[in-house]
Every structure is written in C-alpha cells, then in structure tokens.
Amino acid sequence: MASHAVTLNDAQYEEQRDHRLLGFLFFLISDCIIFSSFIFTYLYLRSAAPVWPPPGVTPADLYMAGVNSIVLFGSGATMHFAMESFKHDKHLRFYWWMMATILLGSMFLGGQAIEYTNLIHENTLWTTSIYGSSFFSLTGLHGFHVFIGVCFLVVVLNQTLSGTYTKTRYFGLTAASLYWHFVDVIWVALFSILYVWR
Amino acid sequence: MDAGSIERIIALVGAIVVGTAALWSLKLEWPKTGLDDNVAKIMLGLLALGCCIVILVATRVLHGIA
C-alpha cells in the first residue's frame, strides 16, 4: 500500500492545533488530579498525626529546598524566553535558552538526589515513618515528572534543530512549554505544603 | 558564614531575579489572547507567587516545618 504524506493547509492546521491543545490541557488536568490525590493523602495523614513531623524524624532542609525551588522556577522563566525567541525567529537564542532550561531541570534533579541522600543519612526513610513515606512519594512523583520533562525538552530541541517546527507550526514546542510550566507550578504547591507550612 | 546562610542568600537573590523576570514576561504576555497564551499567563503568575514564597522563606518571615 502506498503511503501518502498528509499536508494540511493553514486553516486545517489551526483547527487540528486547537484540538491537540485542548487534548493536552485535559492531560495536564488529569495529571493535576493525580497530584491532588497525593497531596490530600499527605494532608489527611498530617492532620491525623498528633505531632508533625513525628518525633525522631529529621525534616528536609528548608533553605536547600528554597535554592532548588529557585533553580526550577528559573527553568520556567528560561523556557518562556525560549518560546518567545522561537516565535520571533531568533533560533540561536532559542537554542541557548532551551539548553539553559535543560541544564536547570537537570540541576533540580541533582539537588533532589542530594536532598534524598541527606535524609537517608539522617535515617528518614520511606519505611521508617509516615513523614518519610509521604515525603518521598510526593517529591518522587514530582521528580519523575521533571525527569520526563527534561527528556521531552531534549526531544523537542532535537526536532527543532532538524527542522521539524516552523515559525507557524510548532505545537510540539507549545506542549513542551506548557508541560514544563505545569511541573513548575506543581512545585509551588509542593514546596509550600511540604516545606513551608508549619 | 554557615551553609544555611549561604543557601538563604542564593535563594533570595535567585527569587528576586526570577520573580522579576516572571512578572516582566507576564506584563509582555498580557495583551495576547490565544488559549495557550492565557495558560502561559496563569503559569507565569503562579511562578511569581512561588518566587514570593521563596523570598518570604529566605527572609525568615516563613520558618518552615523544622
């Protein structure tokens, strides 16, 4: 069977782009529900405990988490600048902003690995307390999303360099940008609930 | 200077820089009306909120669960 390349005109592309965008937003909303269920479980466990964190448990370092948060928020800003550079046809700037985003995302994962190591040395483990299990579940789920996000960014950067996206057709980049912002915004909630809220 | 103080200073300076960038981007994004532009506005606003929380933590207004 012969294969046919499907070429869409601009109107068809716009319609298909809107459908894709709506579908992607539904995906982000469903992901938000998964995070909400984890967060409400944490809040329930926390409200049921007489003291939080439980006695004998060393909580995660607030200031280190603050630095890590700024690394992730900074990557959200660089991602936005990358998208704006692409829309304005500034491909070299786009490349550097995307590289900065990937680097900052990787630094966040490194920071989280250091934080986990410190907690494990303090004997705060997945299995030793309800604080440990809920903390590692929530931050682990988020860290997994960041890891997927970094892979997503590497793929779209590669696609852009190979000419997949043009100035008028770049849905993959939009999706990567929205996903990365989503991961950032979820961290705002997690940082507030896990580290800041007394 | 201990490690905690250095982390606080880095977090404070970073939060001011990133928060300013987020608010500036939000201002530039404001006139745009597409669905993805509106989502980007919400995300940038929440990003700025996150930077405000980090500033409050770094200045010890918020102390954390420790």
Interface residues (C-beta under 8 A of the other chain):
Chain A: D18 L21 L22 L25 W52 P53 P59 D61 L62 Y63 M64 G66 V67 S69 I70 V71 F73 G74 G76 A77 H80 F81 M83 E84 T174 S177 L178 H181 F182 D184 V185 W187 V188 F191 S192 L194 Y195 V196 W197 R198
Chain B: G4 E7 R8 I10 A11 G14 A15 V17 V18 A21 A22 S25 L28 L35 D36 V39 A40 M43 L44 L46 L47 L49 G50 C51 I53 V54 V57 A58 L62 H63 G64 I65 A66
